[in-house]
Amino acid sequence: MDIAALSTAMSQSSITQAVGIKVLSLSKDMAEQQGQQMAEMLKQAPHPNLGGSLDIRA
């Protein structure tokens, strides 16, 4: 394999890795935002005592 082809392959690999990291970062940020929204929604529940316990006995 010549130097030019190796350089191109390494560059493409680096770009692919950078894109993957960016996508994961965006996904993480979105999950954090959704978690915060869920927490806010739960704080605004009309009945704060509702759902505090769950009876799972058969």
MODELLER restraints for C-alpha pairs under 7 A, 6 or more apart:
rsr = mdl.restraints
at = mdl.atoms
